[in-house]
Amino acid sequence: MKEVQLKPISGYLILFLCLVLAAGIPYGVYLQMPLIVVCCTIPLFLILSGFFYINPNESRVLTLFGKYVGSVRDNGFYWANPFYGKKKISLRARNFESERVKVNDKRGNPILISVITVWRVKETFKAAFEVDNYEAFVKLQSDAAVRNLAGAYSYDNFEDHHEITLRSGMDEINHALEGALAERLEMAGIEVLEARIGYLAYAEEIASAMLKRQQAEAIVAARHKIVEGAVSMVEMALADLSSKKIIEFDDDKKATMVSNLMVVLCSDKDVTPVVNTGSLYQ
């Protein structure tokens, strides 16, 4: 069954009728006619219970003795059957941040992760009757979705840099999370406006080891760039010295020159120069 939108009677018209009935009570007392008093009092109390109002981005789900009648979404002052049950459901967008849960990623590493979800009720019938409590349903399904997401991706990948991971592929991960939540919450009439990872980190027991691994990877990458640049600089220096005929190099001199330049260029500490006043071989 789908949502049925209703347009109830304006409350102001029925309010005028209530004023007429309210005026009839003292009039019946004045005339000493109890029948008029009863005929005005009983309908008045019944009619008063049928008034309700709706604020912007709110709705009322109307039921009659367990049967769904319809939903009212337009804000305003209304009157409906006094016997209607009127359940209030907010249509405003809401934020929900899940608790940080410890799960294993695709590689089995324990991580801490939480998700932030922006959602709102799209179909009031499903939200009211398809699930027991749609707010609790959003929380539980968000927790389940983030657990499944964490198990489908690695936190990070040190070998294959093209693999989508939780840390590097945020746009793809958030899109996948939003799709998974939208599919889970559709049965409750919930529309997912946005879903993204709010917190992501290694669990405490492996955080220190993974930090060292990341630092080692950074050091290796930096050394690779340093050596690559140093080789280019040595090659350029030898070529310039030879082309300008500043010094003639044999194989031994080239080896010594390359060794000295590589030490100077690749060292992570200041190099202490040694002044050679003799020949190159002393």
PyMOL commands that set and color helices and strands:
alter all, ss='L'
color gray80, all
select helices_A, chain A and resi 11-31+34-48+124-129+134-152+170-188+204-243+251-266
alter helices_A, ss='H'
color red, helices_A
select strands_A, chain A and resi 9-10+51-54+58-64+67-72+76-79+85-90+94-97+101-104+110-121+190-202
alter strands_A, ss='S'
color yellow, strands_A
deselect
rebuild
show_as cartoon
